[in-house]
Structure formats: C-alpha cells, structure tokens
Amino acid sequence: MAMPAAEIEALIRAALPDAEVEMIDLAGDNDHWHARVTSAAFVGKSRVAQHKMVYAAIGERVGGELHALQVTTAVPK
C-alpha cells in the first residue's frame, strides 16, 4: 500500500497551514518519501522538535500505509 505525495502534503498543511512542502519520491514507488518542509511554526524550535511536528501531522500512517519518510525542516527566510 502506498501513500501519494498530495495526501502527505495535505496532512502536513492541515497541521502547519503556512508550510511550504516539497515531496521527493526516493524510490519511485510512492512508498519512500523525503519531505522538505518550511514553516514559521518552526521558529525557535530545535530540529528534533520541528521533525516531531511533521511526524505528528502524519500520525500513525508512518510505518503503515507510508513505509518511510525522511524529513528536512527549515524556517522561512
């Protein structure tokens, strides 16, 4: 079972409405993704806290319908 990029983006944007999200399919199978997420909500938070915010947005889908998700976070310039 795979999870399309648009669905992952929608989940992230639901939790972080200002987020800019770029999805990269790492294996060409819609199952191994890299998400680059930029959000003002990350300002003042550690990298670990930022990543936790993104994973929380996706919830229990990681490890289930979404096999693997690699995350890079940034604050807006």
C-alpha positions in Angstrom: 0.0 0.0 0.0 1.5 3.4 -1.0 0.7 6.9 0.0 0.6 9.7 -2.6 2.6 12.9 -2.2 -0.6 15.0 -2.3 -2.0 13.1 0.7 1.2 13.6 2.7 1.3 17.3 1.8 -2.4 17.8 2.8 -1.7 16.2 6.2 1.3 18.4 6.8 -0.5 21.6 5.7 -3.5 20.7 7.9 -1.2 20.8 10.9 1.1 23.6 9.6 -1.1 25.8 7.4 1.7 28.1 6.3 4.0 25.2 5.4 5.8 25.1 2.0 6.1 21.3 1.3 8.3 19.7 -1.4 7.9 16.0 -1.8 10.6 13.8 -3.3 9.9 10.2 -4.2 13.1 8.4 -3.1 12.5 5.0 -4.7 9.9 5.7 -7.4 7.3 3.6 -5.6 5.1 6.2 -3.7 6.2 4.5 -0.5 9.6 6.1 0.4 9.4 9.9 0.6 11.6 12.8 1.5 9.6 15.9 2.7 11.2 19.3 2.7 9.0 21.4 5.0 9.4 25.2 5.6 7.2 26.8 8.2 7.2 29.8 10.5 5.9 27.4 13.2 9.5 26.1 13.4 11.0 29.4 14.6 12.7 28.9 17.9 12.3 25.2 18.0 15.1 22.6 17.8 15.5 20.5 14.7 14.2 17.4 16.7 11.1 19.4 17.8 10.5 20.5 14.2 10.7 16.9 12.9 8.3 15.8 15.6 5.8 18.4 14.5 5.9 17.0 10.9 5.7 13.3 12.1 2.8 14.2 14.4 0.9 15.7 11.4 1.2 12.4 9.6 0.4 10.3 12.7 0.3 6.5 12.7 0.5 6.3 8.9 4.3 6.2 9.1 5.2 2.5 9.2 1.8 1.6 7.9 0.5 2.9 4.6 3.6 5.2 4.5 6.6 3.0 4.7 9.3 5.6 5.0 9.5 9.3 5.4 12.7 11.3 5.6 12.2 14.9 6.8 14.2 18.1 6.3 12.8 21.3 8.0 13.6 25.0 7.7 12.2 28.3 8.8 11.3 30.9 6.1 14.0 33.3 5.1 
